Amino acid sequence: MTRKLFALVLAAILSGCSTLPRDGPSSRAVDRGAAVDADGADFAIVELDYAAAERIRAVPGRYLGSLAAASSTQSVDVIGEGDLLSISIFEPSGTLFGGGSSGQGIRSGTQALPSVAVDRGGTVTVPFAGAVRVAGMTTTEAGAAIRRALTGRVGNPQVSVTIEENASNTVTVLGEVKTPGRAPLSVNANTILDVIAEAGGAARPIEDIQVQIRRGDQTYSAPMTAVTTDFNENVRLQRGDQVNLVFQPRRFRTFGALGAVSEADMPAGELTLAGALGRAGGLNDNFANARSVLVFRFERPEVAQALGITQPPTVRGVPVVYRLNLEEASGFFTAGLFVIQPEDTVYAPRAMAAEVRKFFEFVQQISRVVYDISVTNTLNQ
């Protein structure tokens, strides 16, 4: 029985190298993945140094989506249905509304009408003038229209119109803003940043916000970082637009011989590789291969071209593995310059010495079991 047990244990030990649990691919396995064979390489490996990090940063950022096509030239200072107007009529003769005598002996009168809403037909009702159409007009044009309607009934009237409550020239702001609701448009506050500010600003870091404009059956979308930095993206809105700020958190992952294996949210602003390693608890002193800290990424084709990578792109981008040597002091400067992108995977493979130690721990564990069984078998006999 003992001989059979030793035979089984010996078979387990011989196969131990392939059956031991692993945290991920070894450095050699990563090198094999980048080797060109008949089917081509799975990905490209870029030795990450300070010069490579500088070339990556030199490539201009590219935004996914744009709001430029949504810029409107529609006037936002015209009267529309539902607007509440304040109308004042000044009559020099004073015969219609009554009044006192002026210094020149001329009787005059001013009538401030009760606030009146523009009906669905686009008209307002004015005493002695009847229904007057004002929709689509500025306040000056509406005053002239009412004055014409009063001609023949009032001697030389002067009409003043102001918008007391703007109900038609508004947009709806939803999503990740502090006070969602309707925001008014005016000639000096009609851009998308104007209405977001009117709603209290973004409730999340702008790096995690996607701005959407819905107009009729069309939707335009762009990152809020583009809206705040590119003048062409801060477009002018038109009444009836719906602005939606969508929360799209940026995340990165950490695996391997690090202090923490997790998927973490990225903070506001830039996150460097040094910052990502710090958030993951740093390298594991007992296991990590500091000469081979890896970042897996689907890189933008223009960045790959700047780095001289010939790897063909996929639908998501060019598969690239950046490899950094943290045993060299310069590696820490590079880690502080290299910026982590959303969906990056930071991986620290185990050192070869750690793999050997893990194998012998495995052997020792099995040997202890064999010893215990052997002693028990002897005592039984």
Buried (B, 14 or more C-beta within 10 A) or exposed (E): EEEEBEEEBEEBBEEBEEEEEBBBBBBEEBBEBBEEEEEEBBBBBBEBBBEBBEBBEEBEEEBEEBBEEBBBEBBBBBBBBBBBBBBBBBBBBBEBBEBEEEEEEEBBBBBEBEEBBBEEEBBBEBBBBEEBBBBEBBBEBBBBBBBEBBEEEBEEBBBBBEBEEBBBBBBBBBBBBEEBEEBBBEEEBBBBBBBBBBBEBBBBBBBBBBBBBBBEEEEBBBBBBBBBEBEEBBBBBBBBBBBBBBEBEBBBBBBBBBBEBBEBEBEEEEBBBBBBBEBBEBBBEEBBBBBBBBBBBBBBBEBBEBBEBEBEBEEEBBBBBBBBBBEEEEBEBBBBBBBBBBBBBBBBBBBEEBBEBBBEEBBEEBEEEBEEBBEEEEEEE
